[in-house]
Amino acid sequence: MAAAWTSLGLAAAAVLVVGIAMPASAAAQAPAAPAPSSDGTSIDQGIAYVLMLVALVLTYLIHPLDASSPYKLF
């Protein structure tokens, strides 16, 4: 029974070594990918999200003032 556990341990150690060594060797052989470049649409989308958040904050800040005014607009 001890021989079975020894062979199982050796197999587990081999799998562990191969699992650690193979990705490292594959990464060393892979060519480097070019850096992603932006065409400006992601920047525009970021600006749009910021402006929408500003509008949302202003809406929640102005709404209590509007609700407490004596003028009934709606």
Long-range contacts (C-beta under 8 A, 24 or more apart in sequence): none
